[in-house]
Amino acid sequence: MNLNDRATGGLLALACGDALANGVEFSPRGSADIKDMHSTRRYLPVGQWSDDTGLALCLGESLVAKNGFDPADQMRRYEGFYDRQEGWPSELALAPGNTLGAALKKFKYTDEPFAGSTHPLAAGNGGLMRLLPALLAAHPDLELTRLWARESTRTTHGAEECLEASELLALVIHQLLLGEPKATALAAGKSETWKSKKIAALAQGDYLEKSDALIKAKSYVVDTLEAALWCFGTTDSLEAALLTAANLGDDCDTVSAITGQLAGCHYGKNDIPAAWLEVLADKKRIEELATQLIQMAPKAA
């Protein structure tokens, strides 16, 4: 498996995970039995993703267009995505979450691109869900990977736990893109110093010993990252990882999108079920963007 297979696998699996659970998010665990891409019909076209994927595409397309990190351009693209429905796969657009919406409003009136709230209670998962494009563009430069992980999160989510969660996910994905074994990648943050004790516990792999009853698919960034790492770490295929995530209930589409980033970069594009890719909205756009990102010669922020 080559690097492009891992990169395209990661971005496509992000979108597939999002689409698998899109429409059942915030439902109680056990209320839906998702087995394939056709299990979440409710009111959405099969294969349609949500803002988790949409913002990842906004971030990735900004990185490519600017050949580097331009936070103001990223925020303008997020604004266009929500305010003018630019880039949605259908007319069924959603409103941003509270923390993200507040950051976009602040940017609109101040032009300050790093507009994310730093309040500890604003530690949502909006930075994690869109993270992968920044990691692909920075690869294989580890220091740039860590920097862009934090900075691409800080535009909308400035709480320290959000920044550290993104940095930890970045360390894991960096190892996966290098082709390291799953266990090695999941241990990537063990020797690092973390301000948050909860992030430090995730870095140590404490979640691997937990039962599914103790895994919370909540929007709190620590819960979300733990759930995604658990889904990836305790399964043995991309399909199993994403279906496990999609059936967690609560904020399962975001957990599934983050699990997809991990699983796709590990197992590669060819492990994504063909039936999922056949119905995935904007598949070609996503795949081409991943290739552009991993081939970038980025400029530091």
Secondary structure, 3 states (H helix, E strand, C coil): CCHHHHHHHHHHHHHHHHHHHCCCCCECCCCCCCCCCCCCCCCCCCCCCCHHHHHHHHHHHHHHHHCECCHHHHHHHHHHHHHCCCCCCCCCCCCCCHHHHHHHHHHHHHCCCCCCECCHHHCECCCHHHCHHHHHHHCCCHHHHHHHHHHHHHCCECCHHHHHHHHHHHHHHHHHHCCCCHHHHHCCCCCCCCCCHHHHHHHCCHHHHCCHHHCCCCCEHHHHHHHHHHHHHCCCCHHHHHHHHHCCCECHHHHHHHHHHHHHHHHCHHHCCHHHHHHCCCHHHHHHHHHHHHCCCCECC
